[in-house]
Amino acid sequence: MASAAAEGTGRPLQIEGLSVRYGEFPAVTAATVSLGAGRVLGLVGESGSGKSSLALAVSRLLPPAGRVVAGTALLGSVDLLTLEGEALRRARGELVAYIPQDASAALNPVQRVGRQVAEVFRVRHGLGKEQALAQAVSLLAKVGIRNPGVTARRYPHELSGGMRQRAMIAIALALRPALLVADEPTTALDVTVQAEILGLVKDLQADYGTTLMWITHDMGVVAEIADDIAVMYGGRLVEHGAAVDVFKEAVHPYTSALLSSFTSGRLAAPKQPFVAIEGSPPVDTIPPGCPFHPRCPRAFEPCATAVPDTRTVATGHRVSCHLTEPA
């Protein structure tokens, strides 16, 4: 697991009652999650669970079709969701930075990589062209790019996927943000490069003391990097706690199913069958009650009609499930 830095730029994050809609579709509903300064949160769930919508809302990068309809996202004492104008512009990169899943789509294909990194220093620090480029080359070296001076003169299509993602990490960390949101940044990479990127982010996060939210569907990545875990399904947070507690004793049936799929796929003995979660997550319509009930092997009558309350089952471990409520 990752260890929090004693000092650094990180600030605590407290998301309370956050709801996001695309038109009338509830992509995120009443999400509440907390993260200590300098700690790493693994935000987990299948595709369509609402992870990226939550991340984009906190980063203030929702597309025009999306809107926050309720809630707060306090980073220290600053509510990221209320910032506008110049305050919002300054917050991007300084308070919160975002690493997208697809670096090839995020980088400008007609500008050299060094210029794209240097732009941060020119715009925010007012540095001249040569000074900014020197800062960019230094930062590219810090994220593990060999021959950073040569790489700075190349275009994105001339770099490997891993090098493009390192360049995106350099841009995101250029202003040492208090919160770094990484939206499945290793999904498109092969296993070896993924491990390198994970190690790099862990080292940089520890050096800077940055608070980190890492979005993924891979429980193996969570085990590698996270201090805390928040599990989403159908736009709702269904379980939240310290990583060691959730891995040791998952309470929500969905969390248990995710862990079973992970262990059967990677840790099981040869020829042992893969354990899949039957059915599919909701895409167009969120079912009433607990959103997981159509796929849940332990569902009973209240699950189909009533949204379960969120209860504390142990210190810092909260679960939204009717099975945890008093009989």
GUBA-733754 format. One record per residue: y negated, z negated, x of N, C-alpha, C in turn; residue in one letter; residue number from 1. Coordinates in steps of 0.05 Angstrom, whole numbers. Atoms other than C-alpha are relative to their C-alpha. Layout:
N
   n_yy   n_zz   n_xx  ca_yy  ca_zz  ca_xx   c_yy   c_zz   c_xx rest  nr
      Y      Z      X      Y      Z      X      Y      Z      X    a NUM
...
//
This chain:
327
   n_yy   n_zz   n_xx  ca_yy  ca_zz  ca_xx   c_yy   c_zz   c_xx rest  nr
     24      0     17      0      0      0    -25      0     18    m   1
     25      0    -15    -72     10     21    -11    -28      1    a   2
     12     26     -2   -111    -51     44    -30      4     -2    s   3
     29     -2      3   -183    -63     24    -15     -8     25    a   4
     16      6    -23   -235    -63     78    -17    -25     -6    a   5
     16     24      4   -272   -129     88    -29      7     -5    a   6
     27     -8      4   -339    -94     93     -2     30     -2    e   7
      3    -29      2   -364    -25     76    -18      7    -22    g   8
     18    -11     20   -400     19     27     10     -4    -28    t   9
    -12      1     27   -352      7    -31    -13    -21    -18    g  10
      9     19     20   -374    -27    -95     22     -2    -21    r  11
    -20      3     21   -332    -55   -152     -6     20    -23    p  12
      3    -19     23   -320     -7   -211     12    -14    -25    l  13
     -9     11     25   -315    -32   -282     -5     20    -22    q  14
      1    -19     22   -300     20   -336      7    -16    -26    i  15
     -4     16     24   -306     -9   -406     -3     18    -25    e  16
      1    -14     26   -289     25   -472     -8     29      2    g  17
      9    -28     -4   -298     96   -444     16     19    -17    l  18
    -12    -21     17   -285    152   -493    -13     27      5    s  19
      9    -27     -6   -290    226   -480     12     19    -21    v  20
    -10    -20     19   -285    283   -530     -8     28      9    r  21
      5    -28     -2   -280    358   -526     -1     11    -28    y  22
      2     -6     29   -306    379   -593      8    -25    -15    g  23
    -10     23     15   -268    333   -639     26    -12     13    e  24
    -25      9    -13   -208    325   -592     -6    -25     18    f  25
      5     24    -16   -204    254   -562     16      1     26    p  26
    -14     -2    -26   -187    267   -489      4    -27     13    a  27
     -3     28    -10   -199    194   -470    -10    -18    -23    v  28
      8     18     21   -202    136   -519      0    -29     10    t  29
      4     28     -5   -230     67   -505     13    -10     26    a  30
    -13      7    -25   -208     65   -432    -16    -23     13    a  31
     12     22    -14   -221     -1   -397     17     -6     25    t  32
    -14      5    -25   -203    -11   -324    -19    -10     21    v  33
     17     11    -21   -230    -50   -265     13      4     27    s  34
     -9     -5    -28   -226    -39   -190    -19    -14     19    l  35
     16     15    -19   -249    -85   -135    -12     18     22    g  36
     13    -15    -21   -296    -61    -80     19      5     23    a  37
    -17     -7    -23   -259    -24    -25     29      2     -6    g  38
    -28     -3      7   -194    -21    -64      6     28     -9    r  39
     -9    -27      7   -153     40    -83     15     -2    -27    v  40
    -13     -1     26   -134     54   -156     15     26     -2    l  41
    -15    -23      6    -78    102   -171      0      4    -30    g  42
      2     -6     28    -92    134   -239     22     20     -6    l  43
    -25    -15      2    -25    161   -263      5      9    -28    v  44
     -8    -10     26      2    203   -320      7     29      2    g  45
     -7    -28      1     31    270   -339    -25     17     -5    e  46
     22    -18      6    -13    332   -346     -8     -3    -29    s  47
     10      3     27    -57    325   -407     -3    -28    -10    g  48
      2     28      8    -57    249   -407    -29    -10     -1    s  49
     28      8      1   -132    246   -397    -11    -10     27    g  50
      8     10    -27   -135    228   -322    -25     14     10    k  51
     22    -15    -11   -181    284   -301    -25     -3    -17    s  52
     24      4     17   -227    275   -361    -13    -26      6    s  53
     11     26     -7   -235    202   -343    -14      2     27    l  54
     11     -3    -27   -248    220   -270    -26     16     -1    a  55
     23    -17      2   -298    275   -288    -23    -15    -14    l  56
     21     16     14   -335    228   -336    -13    -20     19    a  57
     11     20    -19   -343    174   -283    -16     14     22    v  58
     15    -15    -21   -365    227   -232    -24     15    -11    s  59
     22    -14     14   -414    256   -283      2     31      4    r  60
     -5    -29     -4   -382    325   -276     15     13    -23    l  61
    -13    -12     23   -355    337   -346    -11     28     -6    l  62
     10    -26      8   -359    410   -367    -17     -2    -25    p  63
     17      1     24   -408    428   -423     14     -6    -26    p  64
    -15      5     24   -353    425   -475      7    -30     -4    a  65
     -8     28      1   -339    352   -458    -25    -18     -2    g  66
     22     19      2   -382    292   -475     11    -29     -2    r  67
     -6     29      3   -379    216   -468    -11    -10    -26    v  68
      9      9     26   -383    186   -537     -2    -31     -1    v  69
      2     29      1   -376    112   -519      7    -10     28    a  70
     -9     13    -24   -369     64   -461    -20     -2     22    g  71
     16      3    -24   -397     44   -394     18      3     24    t  72
    -14     -1    -25   -378     55   -322    -18    -12     22    a  73
     17     14    -18   -410      3   -278     11      1     28    l  74
     -6      0    -28   -409     16   -203    -19    -20     13    l  75
     18     22     -6   -436    -50   -178    -16     -6    -25    g  76
     18      6     22   -496    -60   -223    -10     26    -14    s  77
     10    -26     10   -507     15   -238     19     12    -20    v  78
    -16    -14     19   -481     46   -301     -2     30      5    d  79
      1    -28     -7   -462    116   -278     -4     18    -24    l  80
      1    -16     24   -460    141   -350    -28      2    -11    l  81
     27     -1     11   -534    128   -363    -20     14     19    t  82
     18    -13    -19   -563    162   -301     -8     28     -9    l  83
     11    -26      7   -607    222   -313    -19     10     22    e  84
     21    -10    -18   -653    268   -273      5     -5     29    g  85
     -1      5    -28   -669    249   -202     20    -22      7    e  86
    -18     22     -6   -629    184   -206     29     10      0    a  87
    -27    -11      1   -566    224   -225      4     18     25    l  88
     -3    -17    -24   -579    275   -169      5    -17     25    r  89
     -4     17    -23   -584    219   -118     27    -14      0    r  90
    -26     14      3   -522    185   -145     23     17      9    a  91
    -22    -18     -8   -479    246   -133      0      3     30    r  92
     -3     -1    -29   -455    241    -62     -6    -26     13    g  93
      6     26    -12   -486    173    -48     14    -22    -15    e  94
    -15     20     15   -458    130   -104     28      9     -5    l  95
    -27    -10      7   -400    173   -126      3     29     10    v  96
     -6    -28     -9   -367    235    -95     28      7    -11    a  97
    -24    -10     14   -311    278   -123     14     21     18    y  98
    -17    -20    -14   -254    315    -88     17     14    -20    i  99
    -15    -15     21   -226    370   -133     29      7      9    p 100
    -27     -7     -6   -154    392   -137      2     26     16    q 101
     -2    -26    -12   -166    464   -115    -25      5     18    d 102
     22     -4    -19   -209    468    -52     -9     29      2    a 103
      7    -28     -2   -206    544    -51    -19      9    -22    s 104
     18     -6     22   -240    546   -119    -27    -14      3    a 105
     24     16     -2   -291    492   -101    -19     10     22    a 106
     16    -10    -22   -315    522    -35    -12     27     -6    l 107
     13    -26      4   -364    580    -36     13     21     18    n 108
    -15    -19    -17   -324    641    -12    -17     17     18    p 109
     17    -17    -17   -384    677     18    -18    -15     19    v 110
     15     16    -19   -412    620     59     19    -12     20    q 111
    -16     13    -21   -385    594    125      4    -29     -6    r 112
     -7     28      6   -351    526    121    -21    -19     11    v 113
     19     18    -12   -399    494    169    -26     -2    -15    g 114
     25      0     15   -459    515    129      2    -16    -26    r 115
     -4     15     24   -429    485     66      0    -30      4    q 116
      1     28     -7   -418    418    100    -28     -8      8    v 117
     27      6    -10   -486    421    134    -21     -2    -22    a 118
     19      0     22   -521    433     68     -6    -28    -10    e 119
      4     28      9   -510    360     49    -22    -14     17    v 120
     19     13    -18   -549    337    110    -28     12     -2    f 121
     26    -13      2   -604    388    101    -15     -8    -26    r 122
     12      7     25   -616    372     28     -7    -30     -2    v 123
      4     29      4   -608    296     30    -15    -13     23    r 124
     12     13    -23   -631    279    101    -23     16     11    h 125
     22    -17    -10   -681    336    112      4      9     28    g 126
     -5     -9    -27   -648    357    177     -5     30      3    l 127
      2    -28     -5   -662    423    209     27     13      2    g 128
    -25    -15      1   -610    478    211     19     -8     22    k 129
    -18      6    -23   -583    462    281     10    -29     -1    e 130
     -8     28      2   -583    387    271     21     -4    -21    q 131
    -19      3     22   -547    392    204     27     12      8    a 132
    -25    -12     -8   -495    439    234     15    -18     20    l 133
    -12     19    -19   -483    390    291     14    -23    -15    a 134
    -12     22     16   -471    335    240     25     10    -15    q 135
    -23    -12     14   -424    381    201     24      3     19    a 136
    -22     -3    -19   -383    397    263     12    -27      7    v 137
    -10     27     -5   -378    323    279     17    -11    -22    s 138
    -14      9     23   -355    308    209     27     15     -3    l 139
    -25    -15      1   -303    364    210     20    -10     21    l 140
    -18     12    -20   -275    333    274     11    -26    -11    a 141
     -9     26     10   -272    265    239     22      3    -20    k 142
    -21     -3     20   -229    293    183     25     15     12    v 143
    -24    -10    -14   -179    319    235      2     30      4    g 144
     -1    -29     -4   -198    392    241     -3      6     30    i 145
      1     -8    -28   -182    419    311    -20     22      4    r 146
     20    -20     -5   -235    462    343    -20      2    -22    n 147
     19      0     23   -287    442    291    -23     19      3    p 148
     22    -19     -4   -341    485    322      9     28     -8    g 149
    -10    -26      8   -297    547    312      4      1    -30    v 150
     -5      1     29   -276    526    242    -26      1    -16    t 151
     26      0     15   -349    515    222    -10     29     -4    a 152
     10    -28      2   -361    590    234     17     17    -17    r 153
    -18    -16     16   -304    612    190     -6     -3    -30    r 154
      2      1     29   -302    628    116     25    -14    -12    y 155
    -23     14     12   -257    589     68     26     15      0    p 156
    -25    -15      2   -206    646     61     14      2     28    h 157
    -12     -1    -27   -195    642    137     14    -26      7    e 158
    -12     26     -5   -170    570    132     25     -4    -16    l 159
    -24      7     16   -103    542    110     -9    -19    -22    s 160
      6     18     22    -99    501     47     -7    -28      9    g 161
      6     27    -10    -97    436     86    -27     -2     13    g 162
     26      0    -13   -158    455    127    -22      2    -21    m 163
     21     -1     21   -197    474     64     -3    -27    -13    r 164
      2     26     13   -179    407     33    -14    -20     19    q 165
     14     18    -19   -202    371     97    -31      6     -1    r 166
     28     -7      2   -268    409     91    -13    -13    -25    a 167
     10     13     24   -276    384     20     -3    -30      3    m 168
      2     29     -5   -262    313     42    -24     -6     17    i 169
     24      3    -16   -316    321     95    -25      1    -16    a 170
     23     -2     17   -366    343     43     -3    -25    -18    i 171
      1     23     18   -347    286     -4     -8    -25     14    a 172
      6     24    -15   -353    233     50    -25      1     17    l 173
     23     -4    -17   -415    261     83    -21    -22     -3    a 174
     21     20      5   -462    210     51     12    -28     -4    l 175
    -14     26      2   -411    152     53     -3    -12    -29    r 176
      3      9     28   -406    144    -23     13    -27     -5    p 177
    -12     25      8   -392     77    -55     27      3    -14    a 178
    -25     -7     14   -338    109    -98      8     28      5    l 179
    -11    -27     -4   -294    168    -81     22      5    -21    l 180
    -20     -8     21   -256    202   -138     15     24     10    v 181
    -17    -21    -10   -198    245   -115     18      9    -22    a 182
    -15    -10     23   -169    289   -170     23     17      9    d 183
    -25    -13     -9    -98    307   -148     -5     19     23    e 184
      8    -19    -21   -124    336    -82     23     10     17    p 185
    -22     -9    -17    -55    344    -51     21     16    -16    t 186
    -20    -13     17    -19    377   -110      9     27     10    t 187
     -6    -27     -8    -23    448    -83     10      3     29    a 188
     -7     -1    -29     -3    429    -12     30     -5      3    l 189
    -28      6     -5     66    428     19      3    -30      8    d 190
     -5     29     -4     99    360     32    -12    -10     26    v 191
     10      9    -26     81    356    105    -30     -2      1    t 192
     29      1      1      8    373     95    -10    -21    -19    v 193
      7     21     19      5    327     35      0    -27     14    q 194
     -2     26    -14     28    269     79    -23     -3     20    a 195
     22      1    -19    -25    287    131    -26     -7    -15    e 196
     25      4     15    -81    288     78      0    -29    -10    i 197
     -1     28     10    -57    221     48     -7    -19     23    l 198
      6     18    -23    -58    189    117    -29      1      8    g 199
     28     -4     -7   -127    218    132    -18    -16    -20    l 200
     17     13     19   -157    192     67      3    -30      2    v 201
     -4     29     -3   -126    123     76    -15    -10     24    k 202
     14      9    -25   -155    118    147    -30      0     -5    d 203
     29     -2      4   -224    142    126    -10    -20    -21    l 204
      7     19     20   -225     98     64     -1    -28     12    q 205
      1     26    -13   -208     37    107    -24     -2     19    a 206
     23      0    -19   -261     56    159    -26     -4    -15    d 207
     25      0     14   -316     66    108     -1    -23    -21    y 208
      0     21     21   -294     11     59     -5     11    -28    g 209
      6    -13     25   -302     61      3     20     -8    -22    t 210
    -18      4     23   -274     45    -66     11     28     -8    t 211
    -13    -26      4   -224    100    -83     16      0    -26    l 212
    -16     -6     24   -197    127   -149     16     25      6    m 213
    -17    -23     -7   -137    173   -135     16      7    -25    w 214
    -13     -9     24   -113    214   -194     25     16      8    i 215
    -24    -14     -7    -41    238   -192     21     -3    -22    t 216
    -23      3     18     24    249   -231     24     -9     17    h 217
    -22      5    -19     66    231   -169      1    -29      7    d 218
     -3     29     -6     90    159   -166      4     -5     30    m 219
     -3      3    -29    108    170    -93    -26     -2     14    g 220
     27      1    -11     35    183    -76    -12    -27     -6    v 221
     12     26      8     15    120   -115     12    -22     18    v 222
    -13     21    -17     66     78    -76    -11      1     28    a 223
     10     -3    -28     37    105    -11    -28    -10      3    e 224
     29      3     -5    -37     95    -24    -13    -22    -17    i 225
     15     16     19    -54     49    -83      4    -30      3    a 226
      0     29      3    -72    -25    -88      6     -7    -29    d 227
     -3      5     28    -75    -21   -164      8     26    -14    d 228
     -9    -23     16    -45     25   -217    -10     -1    -28    i 229
      7     -3     29    -72     49   -284     16     24    -10    a 230
    -17    -20     11    -24     89   -327    -12     10    -26    v 231
     11    -12     24    -51    138   -379     20     17    -15    m 232
    -17    -18     17    -17    172   -438    -16      6    -25    y 233
     14     -7     25    -48    210   -496    -29     -9     -1    g 234
     28      8     -1   -118    192   -472     -5    -29      1    g 235
      3     29     -1   -105    118   -471     13    -12     25    r 236
    -12     15    -21    -93     69   -415     21    -19    -12    l 237
    -22     16     12    -25     38   -430      9    -23     18    v 238
     -8     21    -18    -14     -5   -368    -19      0     24    e 239
     19      2    -22    -59    -31   -312      6    -26     15    h 240
     -5     24    -15    -44    -80   -256      3      7     30    g 241
     -4     -4    -29    -32    -90   -182     25     18      4    a 242
    -22    -19     -4     13    -36   -154     27    -14      4    a 243
    -25     14     -6     65    -85   -128     12    -12    -26    v 244
    -10     11     25     70   -117   -197     11     22    -19    d 245
     -9    -21     18     76    -52   -236     26     13     11    v 246
    -25    -11    -11    129    -24   -188     23    -20     -3    f 247
    -21     20      2    167    -89   -190      9     -5    -29    k 248
     -7      6     28    164   -100   -265    -18     15    -19    e 249
     15    -16     20    135    -44   -307      7    -10    -28    a 250
     -5     10     27    127    -66   -379     -1     22    -21    v 251
      1    -21     20    106     -5   -419     23     20      3    h 252
    -22    -19     -3    164     42   -435     -8     26     14    p 253
      8    -24    -13    123    101   -411     -1     -4     31    y 254
      0      6    -28    111     69   -343     28     -1     11    t 255
    -28      2     -8    185     52   -338     13     28      2    s 256
    -11    -27      0    202    125   -355    -10     16     24    a 257
     10    -13    -23    156    151   -301     14     -9     26    l 258
    -13     11    -24    187    105   -249     29      9      1    l 259
    -27     -9      0    257    125   -271      2     29      8    s 260
      0    -27     -8    240    198   -264     -4      3     30    s 261
      6      0    -29    212    185   -194     24     -8     16    f 262
    -22     10    -16    270    144   -169     25     18     -2    t 263
    -23    -18      3    323    191   -198     -4     26     15    s 264
      5    -25    -13    289    251   -168     -1     -1     30    g 265
      4      2    -29    277    224    -98     17    -21     14    r 266
    -13     23    -14    314    160    -85     29     -3     -8    l 267
    -27      4     10    380    168   -123     20     11     20    a 268
    -22    -10    -17    447    181    -91      6     29     -6    a 269
     -7    -28      5    472    253    -84     16      4    -25    p 270
    -14     -8     25    495    286   -148     -7    -18    -24    k 271
      8     16     23    464    231   -191    -20     16    -16    q 272
     18    -17     16    429    265   -250    -29     -9      0    p 273
     29      5      2    354    270   -255     -6    -12    -28    f 274
      7     12     25    325    225   -309    -27     11     -9    v 275
     24    -12     11    274    263   -350    -10    -15    -24    a 276
     11     12     24    227    239   -404      2     22    -22    i 277
     -4    -20     21    249    276   -467    -26      5    -15    e 278
     24     -8     15    196    314   -506    -23      7     19    g 279
     24     -9    -15    126    334   -484    -23    -18     -8    s 280
     24     16      7     59    297   -481    -16     15    -21    p 281
     17    -13     20     10    311   -538    -22     17     13    p 282
     19    -19    -11    -35    371   -524    -23      5    -20    v 283
     21     -7     20    -72    391   -588     -7    -22    -18    d 284
      4     22     19    -64    329   -631     12    -25     11    t 285
    -10     26     -8    -57    256   -613     13    -13    -24    i 286
    -13     12     24     -6    223   -659    -12    -27     -7    p 287
     11     26      8    -26    161   -698     16    -22     13    p 288
    -14     23    -12     -7     92   -673      1      2     30    g 289
     -3     -3    -29     18     88   -601      5     29      6    c 290
     -4    -29     -5     12    159   -573     27      7     12    p 291
    -26     -6    -12     78    152   -537     23     -3    -19    f 292
    -22      7     18    119    132   -598     19     23     -6    h 293
    -19    -21      6    148    202   -612     21      4     22    p 294
    -19     -4    -22    182    201   -544     12    -26      9    r 295
     -8     26    -10    194    127   -537     28     -9    -11    c 296
    -26      8     10    267    104   -540      1    -28    -12    p 297
      1     27     10    245     34   -559    -20     -3    -23    r 298
     20      1     22    196     53   -615     12    -13    -25    a 299
     -8     11     26    200     13   -680    -24      3    -19    f 300
     18     -7     22    160     14   -745    -30     -2      7    e 301
     29      1     -5     91    -10   -722    -10     22     19    p 302
      9    -18    -20     89     40   -665    -11     26    -11    c 303
      8    -25     12     80    100   -711    -26     -2    -16    a 304
     23      3     18     22     71   -751    -23    -16     12    t 305
     21     17    -10    -17     20   -710     -3      3     31    a 306
      5      0    -29    -50     26   -641      4    -29     10    v 307
     -4     27    -10    -25    -34   -601    -24    -11     14    p 308
     21     14    -16    -74    -85   -574      8     -1     29    d 309
     -5      4    -29    -80    -93   -499      2    -29      6    t 310
     -4     29     -5    -51   -159   -476      5     -4     30    r 311
     -5      7    -27    -48   -194   -409     28    -13      1    t 312
    -27     10     -2     25   -204   -390      4    -16     25    v 313
     -1     16    -25     12   -234   -321    -28      3     12    a 314
     27     -1    -12    -49   -246   -277     -7     28      9    t 315
      9    -27     -7    -86   -180   -273     17     23     -9    g 316
    -19    -20      9    -30   -143   -308     -3      3    -31    h 317
      6     -3     29    -49   -114   -377     16     24    -11    r 318
    -18    -20     12     -6    -73   -424     -8      4    -29    v 319
      4     -7     28    -18    -37   -490     26      9    -13    s 320
    -27     -6     11     49    -40   -526      7    -21    -21    c 321
     -8     19     20     75    -71   -590     23    -18      9    h 322
    -23     16    -10    136    -96   -552    -10    -26     14    l 323
     10     24    -14     91   -146   -515    -13    -20    -19    t 324
     14     18     18     61   -176   -578     19    -20    -12    e 325
    -17     21     11     86   -240   -609     16      9    -25    p 326
    -17     -7     23    143   -233   -659    -12    -11    -26    a 327
//
